[in-house]
Amino acid sequence: MRDLLFAPITGDIVVYLRNSLPVAGIDYTTDVLVRAQLPASSSYQERMVTIRDDGGRDEGPLNRRAISVNVWAESRGNADLLSQYLMALLRSMPDGDPIVATQTFAGPFEVIDQNTGKIVVGDVTLSQYFFTFEAVQRGQNL
């Protein structure tokens, strides 16, 4: 068996979404901050997305990564619509370098948790949605 490297893919996903969202020209896809982590609270925006890699499993030359996506927007409707749009973009992302497939999407789900801190931008409390998917990644020969 050959030695393979499975490089991190969170950055690939962040860059893909950053580049794809402005092209849409739809109101709820504009001015969206996409990052691997939330910024400092002083940099919060009314629309934010975070991408988290929750690990995966190797299957020969492929690695199946569990990816979690958090979405915040100024209204429940826009958070839901933005989540649905992101899911559509991510379904069309794979180009084989290194992501060969995106599949097993779950959600989006509205996050309603009284124990977590709410995110407020200006005087607007943001709505939060969450979804997951699996990104299948091709390994690189060492």
N, C-alpha and C positions, 0 to 999 in steps of 0.2 A: 504494500500500500504506500502511496506517495504522501509526502508531507504537504499539508495545505494550510494556508493562512486565511482566516475569516476576519477581514478587516472590519472595524466599526462602520455601521451604515447610517447611524443617526444623522450625521452631517449631510450625507447624500439626500436623505429625505427632507431635511430642513431646507437645503438649497433648492431642491426641486419644487417644493411648495412656495418658497419665496419668489421664485421665478415664474411660477404658473398662476398664482393668484391675481397679480395686477393685470394680466392679459385678459381675464374674464370680463372686466368692465361692468360687473354686477355690483350694486351698492354694497351688499353684505360681504363682498370679497375685497373691498378696498381698505387700505390703511390697516392691514393685519400684521401684527408682529409675530413672527414665527421663530421659535428658538428651541433649544434642547431643555432649557430651564427658564422659569419666570425671571424677569429682570428685577432689579431693586424696585421697591414700591414707588419710588419717585419717577420711574420710567414706565409705569403701567400705561396701557392704552385701552380704548374701549373694545378693541378686538385683539385677542391674543390666542396663540396656539403653542402648546409645548408637545414635543415628541420625546418619548422615553422608550429605550430598548430594555425589555424585561428578560432578556436572555433567550436561549434557544437550545436546539439539539442538532447534532451532526447526523447526517444520513449520507454517508459516502462523500461525494464531492460537493454536497449541498449542506447548508445550515439553515434551519427554520427558526427565525427570530420572532418572538412575540413583541409587538410594538403597541404601545399605549399612546393615545392622543387625547389631550385635554384642550377644550375650546371654550373661550370666554367671549361674550359679546354683550352689548348694551341692552339686549332684550332676549326673551326666551325664543321668540321667533327667529331672530337673526342667529342666535347660537345654534339652533337646530338646523337652519338652512345652511349655515357655514359648515357645520359638521357633515351634512349630506354632500355638499359640494366637495369637501376635502376627500371624502370616501370615494367619490367618483374620480377625482384626480389621481388618487393613489392606486385605484384599479388600473389606470392606464400608464402608470409609471414604469413598470419593468421594461428594461431594454437589454438585459443580460450583462450589464456592467456596473456593479456586480449583482444587482437584483434581477432575478429571472422570473419571479412571480409574486403577486400580492393576492392573498386569499383569506378565507375564513374570517370575514369581517363580522363584528358583533357590535350592535349599537346603531345609532348613538343613543345614549341614555342621559337623562337630565340628572345632574348631581344635586341632591338635596340633602345636606348634612348640617344639622344645627351645631355640631361640635367644631366645625372648621371655621376659620376666619373668612369672612366675606371679602371680596375684592371690590373696592369702591374707587371709581375714577370720577373726579369732580364730585357731583352729587348723585351719580348713577351707580347703583349696586349691580355688578355684572352677573349675568346668568352663565352657568357652567354646564357644558355637556362633555361626554366622554365616550370614546369608542376604541376598539382594539382591532388588530388584524395581524396576519402572519406575513412576514416578508421572507421569501426564499432567496437565499444568497448563494452564489457560486463561489467556491474557494479558489484561491490563487496558489499556484505552485510555488514552493519555496526554492 
